[in-house]
Each structure stands twice: as structure tokens, then as C-alpha cells.
Amino acid sequence: MAFNVAATARWLDRVDRNRATVGWWPKPHMPADERTAYRVQDAFLKKVIPRQGKVVGYKIGLTAPAIWEQTGLRSPAYGPIRAKRVFTGGKHTVRADRWTRLGAELEIVLTVGADLPRKTAKPWDRESIADYVGGAQAGFELIEDRGADYSRLTAFALIMDLGWNGGSLLAKPPRDWRKVDLGALEGSIAFDGEVVARGKSSDVLGHCYNSLAWLANKLAEHGKPLKAGTIVSSGSMVACQFVPAGSTAVGRIEGLGEVTLKHALK
């Protein structure tokens, strides 16, 4: 039977509405190639926009050794960030009964400062993309992996499911971010005051601008613009940390701020 993009998007929408656990992906809803997986992402996105808001940014996943080891996957992938899932000010509370499994990833979040040209003479790279960065701050990407069995995980499943982006918690934007060496920062995640993970910004494809360049090139392949004001969660410095219900997670990146996420039971 031929793969059906619309049917898979409808199935995903039901999964999302029911907060269902998806240990591994059903075979009838697994596409044969990456581009088809992104077509499912686009179709599923249309269904969630009315309740989660328009696309205001992108997350980039599978960009660092800690994540590669955790998931068994290496190829970068992107997912859309929706407006009603962006939390500013550095602090936010989520309810445990609204998540299947909540993870936190520590990331440098970039803001695009100017519209990128639709066509370029050569692919974007770290140097050419730098002039289009308008801001940088610390952030948590809130991961909803639906209780996935990582031993059976595929990149296509992550792509179709909006990159598992359940939300983005942003630190207060630092004014002097341009004075910070974004390629040589250290970060940490603590649960209830105890550090559970540490990482370096250089682990994320060598530099967060490399992540941004990868995204710009991939979006161009898909005919999607990257415009001024877009936020880009550039990839986690640490393996995803699953936040216990009733606890508080704090993420810090030197020079870029701090975020606090409370995972409340009610």
C-alpha cells in the first residue's frame, strides 16, 4: 500500500490530542525517505497551528555527540517552533498531566536579524551566516518524545513529529551577547540544585552558527524562507534530560543567561 501523507498527519494529530505513548513508529506511517517525512511534518503542522500558534522559529536536533549517543541518530533535523509554545522571561511552569514525557535540552537560541536572500551563489556556512544573526540567549528546548523507545528510534519519526518540539523557554536576552565567544561556552542543567549534566557549545557542530547555516540550506531546499525575527534553537549541548514531575530544572550557559523550568504535578 502506498504511503499516505495525509493519513499519517491525521494519526499524529490524534496521538497529540490524546497524549498517547508511541514507543516505536507503526510501519504503515513510516515513509521511505526524508523529504516525505518533512511533507508529513508540514501536514501535521497545519493541524496544530490553530491551537499552538503560527511558526515563529525552528529547532535543530541531532547536532552533538551526547545526543548522537543517546538516540543512535546523527543526521541533523529541524522542526517548527510555534508561537504559543514560546515562553520568555527565563521562568516557566508546566503541568505533568499535559506531557507524555518531558525532556529539557540546553541550547543557544539565536535570533535572525535580517531576511536571508532567497538565492545565494554558494551554500551558507559559518562565516556567511554570521552577519544575519541578531541575538543570542540561553534556552531550554522542551522535548515531548511521547515515551519513545530509543533503541527503535528513526530520524523520520522525529522529523514527522515536529522535531519533538514541545516548547521553547528563553532566558532574558543579554545586551552584550556579541562580546561572548559563542563557540567556547560551558553550560549545565541542574535538578533541584544538583547538577545532572554539563556540556560545551563547541559540541554542537563546532559552533551554533554552523547549525544556523545548516538550517538555512535545508530550508532553502524545501522552498522555505528564513526571515528577520525568527528564533532558532541551535541544538543541545547535553543529552536530553528527562525532568521528574514535581522538580525544578535550571539551565545555565555562561554569558547567555539562565532558565528555570518547574515541572508541577498540578
Residue pairs with C-beta under 8 A, 6 or more apart in sequence:
1 28
3 30
3 31
3 32
3 36
5 31
5 36
5 39
5 40
5 43
6 43
7 29
8 29
8 31
8 40
8 43
8 44
8 160
9 40
9 43
9 44
9 46
9 47
10 47
11 26
11 29
12 29
12 40
12 44
12 47
12 160
12 161
13 44
13 47
13 48
14 20
15 22
15 146
16 48
19 98
19 99
19 100
20 100
20 146
21 100
21 146
21 147
22 146
22 147
22 148
23 147
23 148
23 149
23 152
24 148
24 149
24 152
24 153
25 152
25 154
25 156
25 157
29 160
30 154
30 156
30 157
31 37
31 39
31 40
31 156
31 160
34 155
34 156
34 159
37 155
37 156
37 159
37 160
38 159
38 222
40 159
40 160
41 79
41 80
41 159
41 160
41 161
41 162
41 163
44 160
44 161
44 162
45 55
45 80
45 162
48 82
48 162
49 55
49 82
51 84
52 82
52 83
52 84
52 85
53 82
53 83
53 84
53 85
54 82
54 83
55 80
55 81
55 82
55 83
56 81
56 82
56 83
56 86
56 229
56 230
56 231
57 80
57 81
57 86
57 168
57 230
57 231
57 232
57 233
58 78
58 79
58 80
58 81
58 215
58 219
58 230
58 231
58 232
58 233
59 78
59 79
59 80
59 81
59 107
59 141
59 163
59 165
59 168
59 232
59 233
60 76
60 77
60 78
60 211
60 214
60 215
60 232
60 233
60 234
60 235
61 67
61 76
61 77
61 78
61 79
61 158
61 163
61 164
61 235
61 236
62 68
62 71
62 73
62 74
62 75
62 76
62 77
62 155
62 158
62 235
63 76
63 204
63 205
63 211
63 234
63 235
63 236
64 199
64 203
64 204
64 205
64 235
64 236
64 237
64 238
65 203
66 199
66 203
66 236
66 237
66 238
66 239
67 73
67 105
67 235
67 236
67 239
67 240
68 74
69 239
70 150
70 239
70 240
71 150
71 153
72 150
72 151
72 153
73 153
73 154
73 155
73 158
75 155
76 205
76 211
76 214
76 218
76 235
77 155
77 158
77 159
77 163
78 159
78 163
78 215
78 218
78 219
79 158
79 159
79 161
79 162
79 163
79 164
79 165
80 162
80 163
80 165
81 165
81 168
81 231
81 233
82 165
85 142
85 165
85 166
85 167
85 168
86 167
86 168
86 170
86 231
87 167
87 168
87 169
87 170
88 170
88 172
89 170
89 172
90 169
90 170
90 171
90 172
90 257
90 258
90 259
90 260
91 169
91 259
91 260
91 261
91 262
92 167
92 169
92 259
92 260
92 261
92 262
93 261
93 262
93 263
93 264
94 102
94 142
94 167
94 261
94 262
94 263
94 264
95 264
95 265
95 266
96 102
96 245
96 246
96 263
96 264
96 265
96 266
97 266
99 144
99 166
100 144
100 145
100 146
100 147
101 144
101 145
101 146
101 147
101 148
101 242
102 142
102 143
102 144
102 166
102 242
102 243
102 263
103 142
103 143
103 144
103 145
103 164
103 240
103 241
103 242
103 243
104 140
104 141
104 142
104 143
104 189
104 240
104 241
104 242
104 243
104 249
104 251
104 261
105 140
105 141
105 143
105 236
105 238
105 240
105 241
106 138
106 139
106 140
106 187
106 188
106 189
106 197
106 199
106 236
106 237
106 238
106 251
106 253
107 138
107 139
107 140
107 141
107 204
107 233
107 234
107 235
107 236
107 237
108 136
108 137
108 138
108 139
108 182
108 185
108 201
108 204
108 208
108 234
108 237
108 253
108 256
109 136
109 137
109 138
109 139
109 168
109 170
109 231
109 232
109 233
109 234
110 133
110 135
110 136
110 208
110 212
110 231
110 232
110 234
111 133
111 134
111 135
111 136
111 137
111 173
111 229
111 230
111 231
111 232
112 132
112 133
112 134
112 226
112 227
112 228
112 229
112 230
112 231
112 232
113 132
113 133
113 134
113 135
113 228
114 131
114 132
114 134
114 228
115 225
115 226
115 227
115 228
116 124
116 132
116 216
116 225
116 226
116 227
118 220
118 225
120 128
120 220
122 128
123 213
123 217
124 212
124 213
124 216
124 217
125 210
125 213
126 206
126 207
126 209
126 210
126 213
128 213
129 209
129 212
129 213
129 216
130 209
133 209
133 212
134 228
135 173
135 177
136 174
136 177
136 180
136 182
136 208
136 256
137 170
137 171
137 172
137 173
137 174
137 177
137 256
137 257
138 170
138 171
138 187
138 251
138 252
138 253
138 256
138 257
138 258
138 259
139 168
139 169
139 170
139 171
139 233
139 251
139 259
140 168
140 169
140 249
140 251
140 259
140 261
141 165
141 167
141 168
141 233
141 236
142 165
142 166
142 167
142 168
142 169
142 261
143 164
143 165
143 166
143 240
144 164
144 165
144 166
145 164
145 240
146 161
146 164
148 157
158 164
165 233
168 231
168 233
169 259
169 261
170 231
170 259
171 253
171 256
171 257
171 258
171 259
172 257
173 257
174 180
174 255
174 256
174 257
177 255
177 256
179 255
180 255
180 256
182 201
182 207
182 208
182 209
183 201
183 202
183 206
183 207
183 208
184 200
184 201
184 202
185 200
185 201
185 253
185 254
185 255
185 256
186 198
186 199
186 200
186 201
186 253
186 254
187 198
187 199
187 200
187 201
187 237
187 238
187 251
187 252
187 253
187 254
188 195
188 197
188 198
188 199
188 251
188 252
189 195
189 196
189 197
189 238
189 241
189 249
189 250
189 251
190 196
190 249
190 250
190 252
191 241
191 243
191 244
191 247
191 248
191 249
192 247
192 248
193 250
196 241
197 238
197 239
197 241
198 238
199 236
199 237
199 238
200 237
201 207
201 208
201 237
201 253
203 237
204 210
204 211
204 234
204 235
204 236
204 237
205 211
205 214
205 235
208 234
208 235
211 232
211 234
211 235
212 232
212 234
215 226
215 232
216 226
219 225
219 226
237 253
241 249
243 249
243 261
243 263
244 263
245 263
245 264
245 265
246 263
246 264
246 265
247 262
247 263
248 260
248 261
248 262
248 263
249 260
249 261
249 262
249 263
250 258
250 259
250 260
250 261
251 258
251 259
251 260
251 261
252 258
